[in-house]
Amino acid sequence: MAFDPGLASIRAARNADGRLELFATGSDHALWHTWQTAPGGAWAADWASRGGVIATAPTVFRNADGRLEVFAGGADGVVRHLWQTAPGGPWVSAWRPLGGQRILGRGLAVFQNEDGRLEVFVRGADNALWHIWQTSPNGTWAPEWSSLGGTLRGCPAVFQNEDGRLEVFVRGADDALWHIWQTSPNGPWTPVWASRGGDLRADPAVFANKDGRLEVFGVAPDHTVRHIWQSAPNGDWHPNWTNRGGPRIGVPAVCQEADGRLVVFARGTDLAAWRVEQQVANGGWGDWQLHSGGLLSDPAVGRNADGRLESYHLSGDSALWHKWQTSVNNGWTAIWALRGGSLSLL
């Protein structure tokens, strides 16, 4: 079995019982996955195929009832999805098309509305942002995609504001960060996009601070990681981007420690994995720390049921490797562990 990485084609999600599960696109263009056999514990001995013919990195999110659902673009560009039939349980036997919208680019974004309904966002063939949503939590989907306009250069990123409103961030045609948001939880979207400036060379990454303020990260032309954040939860934004240093390439991965501090993982120009984290929740940042070397793909990150973070990447030996925190909010294993696979770039 072989995978296609590149643009972080690894995705991690947590099952309803707390077990992490990893998803990747195979070189046979099928979806492959592996999982922890117990929360925070050992992993299944091998990967399993979920079939399909997909041409993008998979994206996964948890339904309101705990069932995982995976989304990806097919070889024909049409978005398809696959889901567990019970929380932590088996999967439906076949991929199903979602609406019919054709995706442009190598990824898509999904998040949960405040009421639990999943909503999917893609860069359409016209370079605009398109979305589709469940009509009820855990239920069926709207019959058609709807356009939110804009002009995208890359794949969207989405997160939920502290009050439950979804907000989408994209790299625009001018390479600046643009965003659009719901005007009320579960509700309509503002008709006008807003620019937050900046000069991005890859897709943005977004996560929420402990106090609910959204924070966006991206790589600038000089290969430094820049970030910008909301001044207050649900509110306006800091006027300027801040330089967190580098040199870095690709799309960062962002997660939150159990104590609320954000941590960013990024691939260096030296193809090593690096990480930087807030010193206190909602506060200032420390220096970059070498995480390890030999990255072939952007990193991915997940959080165990007990709060310990776990990071994943595809390496120069075409395999998937991972390492994890040895205690909550604390140190990491000294070496990476092999999770297998024979990998090639998307």
Legacy VTK file of the C-alpha trace (Angstrom):
# vtk DataFile Version 3.0
C-alpha trace
ASCII
DATASET POLYDATA
POINTS 346 float
0.000 0.000 0.000
1.266 3.482 -0.896
0.129 7.023 -0.187
0.173 10.370 -1.954
1.279 13.145 0.412
2.587 16.547 -0.605
0.270 19.195 0.671
-0.379 17.601 4.081
-2.455 14.756 2.737
-2.519 13.283 6.257
-5.573 14.096 8.320
-6.202 13.203 11.953
-9.537 13.094 13.788
-10.738 11.741 17.109
-13.452 9.136 17.311
-16.363 9.480 19.731
-14.560 7.198 22.203
-11.373 9.313 22.034
-9.293 7.138 19.674
-7.316 9.053 17.051
-7.756 7.981 13.439
-5.506 8.901 10.501
-6.566 9.267 6.862
-4.434 9.579 3.710
-4.760 9.336 -0.061
-3.118 6.234 -1.499
-1.016 6.037 -4.651
-3.878 3.874 -5.928
-6.054 6.996 -5.370
-8.096 5.217 -2.709
-8.629 6.455 0.850
-6.570 4.600 3.471
-6.866 4.871 7.249
-5.459 3.536 10.494
-6.545 4.063 14.102
-5.629 3.736 17.742
-6.925 0.536 19.291
-7.528 2.376 22.590
-7.656 6.113 23.431
-4.100 7.429 23.627
-2.750 3.931 23.069
-1.309 1.603 20.439
-2.242 1.708 16.759
-3.727 -0.908 14.468
-1.049 -3.104 12.922
-1.785 -1.957 9.360
-3.739 0.476 7.243
-7.143 -0.360 5.736
-8.533 0.838 2.426
-11.873 2.590 2.156
-11.728 2.525 -1.634
-12.795 5.320 -3.912
-10.875 7.267 -6.535
-9.833 10.553 -4.938
-7.443 13.182 -6.215
-7.135 15.506 -3.205
-6.077 15.363 0.398
-8.992 13.977 2.422
-10.719 16.166 5.001
-12.475 14.689 8.021
-14.803 16.004 10.721
-17.023 14.525 13.408
-20.806 14.644 13.155
-22.920 15.821 16.085
-23.532 12.180 17.064
-19.808 11.358 16.980
-19.609 9.610 13.606
-16.586 10.567 11.494
-17.243 11.749 7.934
-14.567 12.090 5.236
-14.682 14.392 2.194
-12.439 14.473 -0.894
-12.405 15.512 -4.530
-12.628 12.715 -7.075
-10.597 12.322 -10.258
-13.465 14.069 -12.064
-13.243 16.981 -9.604
-16.598 16.192 -7.966
-16.657 16.208 -4.148
-17.544 12.878 -2.559
-18.003 11.743 1.032
-17.916 8.633 3.183
-19.037 8.170 6.807
-19.206 5.837 9.765
-22.573 4.151 10.248
-22.175 4.341 14.043
-19.828 6.337 16.301
-16.432 4.614 16.267
-17.907 1.884 14.074
-17.963 0.564 10.500
-18.194 2.671 7.352
-20.691 2.856 4.508
-19.538 0.670 1.650
-19.325 3.263 -1.119
-18.443 6.923 -1.622
-21.379 9.211 -2.460
-21.224 12.393 -4.581
-21.997 15.599 -2.712
-24.034 18.019 -4.789
-22.010 17.992 -8.002
-19.752 21.032 -7.515
-16.296 20.566 -9.024
-13.400 21.413 -6.768
-10.364 23.363 -7.968
-7.173 22.691 -6.043
-5.919 19.979 -3.754
-8.065 20.422 -0.676
-11.350 21.439 0.930
-12.461 22.569 4.371
-15.217 21.403 6.708
-16.489 22.512 10.096
-19.510 22.076 12.350
-22.146 24.761 12.765
-23.256 25.679 16.276
-26.296 23.402 15.916
-24.084 20.462 14.880
-24.679 20.531 11.108
-21.538 19.986 9.029
-20.693 22.518 6.323
-18.152 22.008 3.513
-16.234 24.732 1.645
-14.295 24.432 -1.625
-12.632 26.558 -4.259
-14.903 26.060 -7.243
-13.931 25.827 -10.903
-14.685 29.580 -11.184
-12.190 30.337 -8.348
-15.064 31.435 -6.078
-15.842 29.965 -2.645
-18.685 27.448 -2.715
-20.356 25.719 0.228
-22.882 23.022 1.020
-24.360 21.958 4.381
-26.368 19.340 6.203
-30.025 20.308 6.493
-30.145 18.804 9.990
-27.485 17.505 12.404
-26.235 14.049 11.301
-28.672 14.217 8.404
-29.023 14.764 4.689
-27.367 17.508 2.676
-28.664 20.490 0.739
-29.375 19.454 -2.876
-27.020 22.047 -4.397
-23.902 24.028 -3.615
-24.153 27.789 -3.120
-21.564 30.411 -4.090
-20.155 32.876 -1.556
-18.191 34.713 -4.245
-14.634 35.905 -3.832
-11.570 35.058 -5.906
-9.447 32.312 -4.378
-5.865 31.440 -5.212
-5.805 28.404 -2.924
-7.850 26.205 -0.623
-10.063 27.672 2.141
-9.602 27.342 5.908
-12.546 27.555 8.321
-13.086 27.826 12.063
-15.862 28.689 14.504
-16.006 31.972 16.372
-16.559 32.003 20.120
-20.271 32.764 19.542
-20.670 29.838 17.114
-20.491 31.724 13.799
-18.349 30.089 11.111
-15.631 32.177 9.458
-13.717 31.236 6.278
-10.231 32.459 5.344
-8.590 32.273 1.911
-5.549 33.440 0.027
-7.006 35.886 -2.487
-5.976 36.701 -6.054
-3.764 39.498 -4.667
-2.098 37.021 -2.240
-3.651 38.863 0.723
-5.753 37.143 3.391
-9.485 37.558 2.749
-12.320 36.341 4.957
-16.092 36.035 5.118
-18.329 35.031 8.035
-21.822 34.123 9.151
-23.813 37.082 10.478
-25.418 34.842 13.114
-24.776 31.286 14.332
-26.121 28.750 11.771
-27.273 31.695 9.690
-26.600 33.681 6.516
-23.249 35.051 5.406
-22.077 38.623 5.087
-22.397 39.646 1.407
-19.014 41.388 1.310
-15.537 39.906 1.745
-12.988 41.726 3.929
-9.223 41.846 3.427
-6.782 41.467 6.291
-3.804 42.304 4.073
-0.583 40.345 4.205
1.307 38.589 1.422
0.828 34.820 1.517
2.696 32.164 -0.435
0.566 29.230 0.747
-2.886 28.572 2.144
-3.652 30.012 5.600
-4.188 27.977 8.781
-6.559 29.088 11.553
-7.305 28.079 15.133
-9.023 29.615 18.161
-7.236 30.869 21.253
-8.408 29.702 24.668
-10.515 32.877 25.003
-12.164 32.243 21.613
-10.204 34.780 19.526
-9.361 33.415 16.092
-5.733 33.512 14.980
-4.535 32.987 11.381
-1.072 31.854 10.261
0.585 31.906 6.857
3.967 31.833 5.137
5.270 35.087 3.594
7.509 35.500 0.499
10.623 35.629 2.718
9.665 32.182 4.126
8.783 33.540 7.557
5.580 32.542 9.359
3.310 35.551 9.906
0.151 35.693 12.008
-2.758 37.985 12.737
-5.541 37.657 15.328
-8.840 39.002 16.559
-8.514 41.772 19.147
-11.525 40.389 21.019
-13.622 37.224 20.670
-16.045 37.554 17.703
-14.629 41.031 17.098
-12.311 43.108 14.984
-8.757 42.212 14.045
-5.317 43.411 15.020
-4.244 45.915 12.321
-0.882 44.328 11.502
0.657 40.944 10.861
3.436 39.824 13.216
6.548 37.966 12.064
7.228 34.708 13.929
10.385 33.931 11.960
11.505 31.081 9.761
12.574 30.058 7.214
9.451 27.942 6.634
7.530 26.607 3.632
4.087 25.145 2.994
0.976 25.246 5.144
1.448 25.294 8.947
-0.514 22.986 11.241
-2.017 24.609 14.346
-3.477 23.005 17.453
-4.199 23.876 21.079
-2.420 22.397 24.077
-4.609 21.018 26.881
-3.904 24.217 28.857
-5.137 26.399 25.970
-1.802 27.514 24.492
-1.613 27.474 20.692
1.215 25.522 19.080
2.262 25.778 15.419
4.080 23.073 13.457
5.763 23.971 10.165
8.130 22.516 7.605
11.443 24.323 7.312
13.354 25.055 4.133
15.787 22.513 5.596
12.903 19.967 5.362
12.933 19.584 9.139
9.842 19.834 11.337
9.752 22.893 13.613
7.312 23.997 16.306
6.608 27.208 18.201
4.058 27.748 20.973
2.510 30.376 23.151
4.148 30.754 26.549
0.780 31.324 28.213
-2.740 30.851 26.901
-3.854 33.845 24.763
-0.397 35.377 25.239
3.096 35.794 23.811
5.172 33.280 21.927
8.445 31.466 22.529
11.186 30.550 20.058
11.031 27.883 17.376
12.138 24.424 18.495
13.473 21.705 16.204
10.867 18.940 16.139
12.796 16.551 13.845
14.066 16.213 10.284
13.256 14.547 6.988
9.820 15.934 6.074
8.452 15.239 2.613
5.059 16.794 3.415
3.559 19.531 5.540
2.967 18.326 9.109
-0.362 17.309 10.591
-1.359 17.269 14.251
-4.010 15.673 16.462
-4.831 15.699 20.169
-5.254 12.557 22.210
-8.186 12.025 24.554
-5.962 12.877 27.541
-4.817 16.146 25.914
-1.394 15.020 24.666
-0.583 16.251 21.163
0.609 13.920 18.411
2.264 15.073 15.164
2.496 13.280 11.825
4.455 13.702 8.597
5.556 11.889 5.495
9.301 11.518 5.328
12.027 11.121 2.739
11.830 7.332 3.034
8.233 7.549 1.734
6.726 6.436 5.042
4.406 8.031 7.592
6.038 8.807 10.951
4.681 10.242 14.192
5.765 11.416 17.618
3.795 12.434 20.691
3.950 14.311 23.945
5.120 12.218 26.874
2.813 14.133 29.223
0.071 16.739 28.861
1.430 20.183 27.843
4.962 18.853 28.152
7.916 17.187 26.407
7.932 15.028 23.296
9.297 11.604 22.487
12.920 11.842 21.374
12.419 9.796 18.222
9.693 9.289 15.621
7.747 6.022 15.350
6.956 4.428 11.992
3.310 4.081 11.001
4.148 2.533 7.641
3.176 3.190 4.066
5.010 3.726 0.808
4.403 7.324 -0.137
4.598 9.588 -3.196
3.807 13.252 -3.727
0.393 14.432 -4.974
LINES 1 347
346 0 1 2 3 4 5 6 7 8 9 10 11 12 13 14 15 16 17 18 19 20 21 22 23 24 25 26 27 28 29 30 31 32 33 34 35 36 37 38 39 40 41 42 43 44 45 46 47 48 49 50 51 52 53 54 55 56 57 58 59 60 61 62 63 64 65 66 67 68 69 70 71 72 73 74 75 76 77 78 79 80 81 82 83 84 85 86 87 88 89 90 91 92 93 94 95 96 97 98 99 100 101 102 103 104 105 106 107 108 109 110 111 112 113 114 115 116 117 118 119 120 121 122 123 124 125 126 127 128 129 130 131 132 133 134 135 136 137 138 139 140 141 142 143 144 145 146 147 148 149 150 151 152 153 154 155 156 157 158 159 160 161 162 163 164 165 166 167 168 169 170 171 172 173 174 175 176 177 178 179 180 181 182 183 184 185 186 187 188 189 190 191 192 193 194 195 196 197 198 199 200 201 202 203 204 205 206 207 208 209 210 211 212 213 214 215 216 217 218 219 220 221 222 223 224 225 226 227 228 229 230 231 232 233 234 235 236 237 238 239 240 241 242 243 244 245 246 247 248 249 250 251 252 253 254 255 256 257 258 259 260 261 262 263 264 265 266 267 268 269 270 271 272 273 274 275 276 277 278 279 280 281 282 283 284 285 286 287 288 289 290 291 292 293 294 295 296 297 298 299 300 301 302 303 304 305 306 307 308 309 310 311 312 313 314 315 316 317 318 319 320 321 322 323 324 325 326 327 328 329 330 331 332 333 334 335 336 337 338 339 340 341 342 343 344 345
